[in-house]
């Protein structure tokens, strides 16, 4: 164990030295062309729009969750078919079909629930919030 | 190992619960009339739980199938060893289902959960019960993790179900703590798998002590992995130092959910911890001749004992200044996690039986205490200690019930709590050695400390005058009746504990 840890220490030392050496050598080799654009966020003249800290519309979050329900269907169906390929080709075809169909039916329940609850519509009315909005101390995001 | 068809039959309780949960989700979307939902949702939930309990009894019959009842070598396992259906699993599955029944009954007349969201609410309770059923039978670390997450996700949602802002805050806090704890546990599991290439619980012992012997680096990594996994269990059972979420979550959650959280996930966490500790510490080839923990693994016992002592001491000391009954009961439940951990340290068949017995008793008395809090909250709109002032005059029934539960939680005779504590201490001291004696002394000192804050509530109820402005009388309602039934049960189990003790012994039968 002691030797293994010595290796780790060696890695730390060598990587620290290498970093320092590369920066030091680069100092002599590179051109010097300071420009104000290089100090901006993307360092190339592309200006960022608005602050990074703002509230995302939580409809995106709902859509992402609905996507998960459909995504799981694909993610589980394909391995199932691959594993049971022989059974599906033989006499067990109906069993595999029923297995997969039952699973997709369960996912359809999720879809039916979201649909009926109206969460698939992008624009929808919501009841007024029951508690006062929290003051985050940050400026309101621009729409 | 059971074949696939028997496995499906053993899974029946979870399937029934899952189907009813799905039905409740759909019904909450499609049932428009509020009056229909008022009886349909709790009715469906109760019918689903009753059906699950009946099918659970059927699985008990299946365990005595002729093809072998050898749970020790992974005999009672289903689905290629993923789930174990031994007496321990059956016993704790029954307990969590009964706790869910109590939570449904407590919710029915409660103002806490908005009527419009009750379909999802009951559906989530059932989904959580499915998770707990899988958790107590998990026999594979991956299954264990998935089941633990299923329970946790439902708990976070249910904690935030109240309309109050405090409830949402509690849910978020719980989710953040839980996310960290589960990430740590998963990290530990990944180390374990990287070291040994196996996640089967039956291989735990051989991984640590099998041949070839581990190099110092490997065994150090294995210890770290085990401690990380232990942190995940500690979160689920709310043991110090993983307990910080507990008082906030209970305070913010709707009272029926606080009642459910304080018993069901905790007990299922204990069931799976027992299974884990047993598989790690015992050599399954010859359990009779070996000590509970061989010398190389004694540190694990010390770690669990440290968790136990810390949970008892900090839980009880922190409960003393609490004026909110739900927070007080939260700290008391942390302390009880410590008491129950004593049984895990005690180990062997007696220790497991003691944890099962105390778990069942704890379920009855803690649900009862929360039922009284729910009844008082419903009448006065407050769960503060002030709302309990003079309760003996305003509602003698509730006050007497609460007194029974508090005495039982302290562990005084003639209540069931006394019997449970006797079994715990006896199982701890039977093994001998210095560790059990130290832990037992800590436990006894803590029992005395706990008497102080339970007695504060007794004093408020029986000796102090009622606060002005509170209702003169509190009529008994559903929660009150549940509390009365549980109080009778607490007293009855304190005197007539033979059958329960036998059941507990049976649940420990997987150690043979």
Interface residues (C-beta under 8 A of the other chain):
Chain A: X1 X4 X106 X109 X112 X113 X116 X117 X130 X131 X132
Chain B: X22 X25 X26 X28 X29 X30 X163 X164 X165 X168 X215 X216 X217 X220
